[in-house]
Amino acid sequence: MNSMTGYGRASGALGTYTLTIQVSAVNRKTLDLTLKLPPEWATLEPSIGEQVRAVAVRGKVHVDIALTGPGGTAEPAWDETAAQTALDRLAAFAGRQGVAFEATPGLLWGILSSQRAVAKPPPAEEAAGPVAALL
């Protein structure tokens, strides 16, 4: 880093996700480093700090690492046993409340949507290389 004031942004693919790193720095007499990254990647903080300290000895430097991409699988996961259990519980609850119960298409879709599998971000070990390359 030739100047203590600056901004940079880089993006790259990490599996089905987009990895974006933004670095901003402003003038300071000492190095004040702050990091923001996905909680699952907290173990990467020391290595990211080392990389930043190798090029910046002063200034307020903020590194923001974001992972965007799929929030769930393209196809909902259908578990007939879990759906039947949910319907049975709803019918029993409705019966205790004295309410007529009918399994409508909307109700079935709601149960299906509640079973949607959520994609997990890549583990820190898998992200370390791409993060280092973009920094």
C-alpha positions in Angstrom: 0.0 0.0 0.0 1.6 3.3 -1.1 -1.0 5.6 0.5 -2.6 5.4 3.8 -6.0 6.5 2.4 -7.7 4.3 -0.2 -10.3 1.8 -1.1 -10.3 -1.5 -3.0 -12.8 -4.1 -3.9 -12.3 -7.6 -5.4 -14.8 -10.4 -6.1 -14.4 -14.0 -7.1 -16.2 -17.3 -7.2 -16.1 -19.7 -4.3 -18.2 -22.7 -5.4 -21.7 -21.5 -6.0 -21.1 -18.3 -3.9 -19.6 -15.0 -4.7 -16.8 -13.9 -2.4 -16.3 -10.1 -2.1 -13.5 -8.4 -0.2 -13.5 -4.6 0.4 -10.6 -2.9 2.0 -10.7 0.7 3.1 -8.0 2.7 4.8 -7.6 6.3 6.2 -4.7 8.1 7.6 -3.6 7.3 11.2 -0.3 7.3 13.0 -0.6 3.7 14.1 -2.2 0.6 12.5 -5.8 0.1 13.6 -7.1 -3.0 11.8 -10.8 -4.1 11.9 -12.2 -7.1 10.2 -15.7 -8.2 9.3 -16.2 -11.7 8.0 -18.8 -14.5 8.1 -18.9 -15.9 11.6 -18.1 -19.4 10.3 -14.8 -18.1 9.1 -13.6 -16.5 12.4 -10.5 -18.8 12.4 -9.3 -16.9 9.3 -8.8 -13.6 11.3 -5.2 -14.2 12.3 -4.0 -15.0 8.8 -5.9 -12.1 7.3 -4.4 -9.8 9.9 -0.9 -11.1 9.0 -1.6 -10.4 5.3 -2.7 -6.9 6.0 0.2 -6.1 8.4 2.6 -7.3 5.7 1.5 -4.3 3.5 0.2 -1.7 5.9 2.1 -0.4 8.9 -0.2 2.5 9.8 -3.7 3.8 9.1 -7.2 2.7 10.1 -7.7 -0.3 7.8 -11.0 -2.1 7.6 -11.4 -5.4 5.7 -14.9 -6.5 4.9 -15.4 -10.0 3.6 -18.8 -11.0 2.4 -20.2 -14.2 0.9 -23.3 -14.0 -1.2 -25.1 -16.7 -3.1 -27.7 -19.4 -2.6 -29.7 -19.3 0.5 -31.1 -22.8 0.0 -31.3 -25.6 -2.5 -33.1 -25.1 -5.8 -35.5 -27.9 -5.0 -37.2 -28.1 -1.6 -36.4 -31.3 0.3 -39.7 -33.3 0.7 -39.8 -35.5 3.7 -43.2 -37.3 3.7 -42.8 -38.6 7.2 -42.1 -35.1 8.6 -45.0 -33.7 6.5 -47.4 -36.3 7.8 -46.3 -35.7 11.4 -46.9 -32.0 10.9 -50.4 -32.6 9.5 -51.2 -35.0 12.3 -50.2 -32.4 14.9 -52.1 -29.6 13.2 -55.2 -31.8 13.0 -54.9 -32.8 16.7 -54.4 -29.1 17.7 -57.4 -28.0 15.6 -59.5 -30.8 17.2 -58.6 -29.6 20.7 -59.5 -26.1 19.7 -62.8 -27.2 18.2 -61.8 -26.0 14.7 -62.5 -27.9 11.5 -59.2 -29.0 9.9 -58.6 -29.4 6.2 -55.2 -30.0 4.5 -55.3 -27.4 1.8 -52.7 -27.0 -1.0 -51.5 -23.8 0.7 -51.0 -25.7 4.0 -49.1 -28.4 2.2 -46.9 -25.8 0.4 -46.2 -24.1 3.7 -45.0 -27.4 5.2 -42.9 -28.1 2.1 -41.3 -24.6 2.3 -40.5 -25.1 6.0 -38.5 -28.2 5.0 -36.3 -26.3 2.5 -32.7 -27.2 3.1 -30.4 -24.3 3.7 -27.1 -24.3 1.9 -24.1 -23.9 4.3 -21.2 -21.7 3.4 -17.9 -23.3 2.5 -15.8 -24.1 5.6 -13.0 -21.7 6.5 -10.3 -24.2 5.3 -11.8 -24.1 1.8 -12.2 -20.3 1.9 -8.6 -19.5 3.1 -7.0 -19.8 -0.4 -9.5 -17.6 -2.3 -9.6 -15.0 0.5 -5.8 -14.8 0.4 -5.8 -14.5 -3.3 -8.3 -11.6 -3.3 -6.5 -9.7 -0.5 
